Amino acid sequence: MECNDWIRKNEFQNMDHASDGKKKLSNCQDWKKEVIAEDTGRQVLSLLETGQFISSMNSLTEETIEDARRQAA
């Protein structure tokens, strides 16, 4: 099992409302969002042909990357 497989399959966590439990839940939620975003990105990239991928990469600017980062946050 790959490390990210655990978080992909994780649906809930049974813990109390202590600060360490809340922190663990928050960290796991952030981790799961990252894994889902990576999985979605890989899935979209796999659908592109090589020429489309290269065109897409060449059209990226620092501004579009920064805009995407802000929207994701």
Secondary structure, DSSP 8 states (H G I E B T S, - for coil): --HHHHHHH-------SSHHHHHHHHHHHHHHHHHHHHHHHHHHHHHS-HHHHHHHHHH--HHHHHHHHHHH-
